[in-house]
């Protein structure tokens, strides 16, 4: 199943924060400092992975809101003929 709206917005926010870190890492990597550049790239990847796979206390409220929205709004798959 794909990401919901709230999950997508959260992922976009994380990417906005992780992108400058990744660009700094790429700049350091191209500049010849492989250890620091690789470290920054790993940190950026870890930021995105943690947002995706770790459940935070705020995710509980977001999951409840998403469940509420899915019960109120019917998708075409939920409709019966």
matplotlib code that plots the C-alpha trace (Angstrom):
import matplotlib.pyplot as plt

x = [0.0, 1.2, 1.9, -1.0, -1.3, 0.1, 3.0, 3.8, 3.9, 6.1, 8.5, 8.6, 9.6, 12.3, 13.7, 13.7, 15.9, 18.1, 18.8, 21.2, 23.1, 23.3, 24.5, 27.2, 28.3, 28.4, 30.4, 32.9, 33.1, 33.8, 36.3, 38.4, 37.4, 35.8, 35.4, 33.5, 31.5, 30.5, 29.6, 27.3, 25.7, 25.1, 23.6, 21.2, 20.2, 19.7, 17.5, 15.1, 15.2, 14.5, 11.5, 10.2, 10.7, 10.7, 7.3, 7.3, 4.7, 3.3, 2.8, 0.1, -2.0, -1.4, -2.4, -5.6, -6.4, -5.7, -7.9, -10.7, -10.3, -10.4, -13.7, -15.3, -14.1, -14.9, -12.5, -13.8, -12.4, -14.6, -17.9, -20.1, -22.1]
y = [0.0, 3.5, 6.3, 8.4, 12.1, 12.7, 10.3, 12.0, 15.4, 14.1, 12.5, 15.7, 17.7, 15.2, 15.4, 19.2, 18.9, 16.0, 17.5, 20.2, 17.6, 15.3, 18.2, 19.1, 15.5, 15.3, 18.5, 17.2, 13.9, 15.6, 17.9, 14.9, 14.5, 11.1, 10.3, 13.4, 13.4, 9.8, 10.5, 13.4, 11.3, 8.5, 10.9, 12.2, 8.6, 7.8, 10.8, 9.6, 6.0, 6.9, 9.0, 6.1, 3.2, 4.5, 5.2, 8.4, 9.6, 12.1, 9.2, 7.7, 10.9, 11.0, 7.4, 8.1, 11.1, 9.1, 6.2, 8.7, 10.3, 6.9, 6.0, 9.3, 9.4, 6.5, 5.6, 4.0, 0.7, 0.8, 1.5, -1.4, -1.8]
z = [0.0, -0.8, 1.5, 2.8, 2.6, 6.1, 5.5, 2.2, 3.8, 6.6, 4.1, 2.1, 5.2, 6.0, 2.5, 2.7, 5.8, 4.5, 1.1, 2.2, 4.3, 1.3, -0.9, 1.6, 1.7, -2.1, -2.2, 0.3, -1.6, -4.9, -3.2, -2.1, 1.5, 1.2, 4.8, 5.8, 2.5, 3.0, 6.6, 5.6, 2.9, 5.4, 7.9, 5.2, 4.2, 7.9, 8.4, 5.7, 6.8, 10.4, 9.4, 7.3, 9.7, 13.3, 15.0, 16.9, 19.5, 17.0, 14.5, 16.8, 16.4, 12.7, 12.3, 14.2, 12.0, 8.8, 10.0, 10.8, 7.3, 5.6, 7.4, 6.4, 2.8, 0.6, -2.1, -5.4, -4.1, -1.1, -3.0, -3.7, -6.9]

ax = plt.figure().add_subplot(projection="3d")
ax.plot(x, y, z, "-o")
ax.set_aspect("equal")
plt.show()
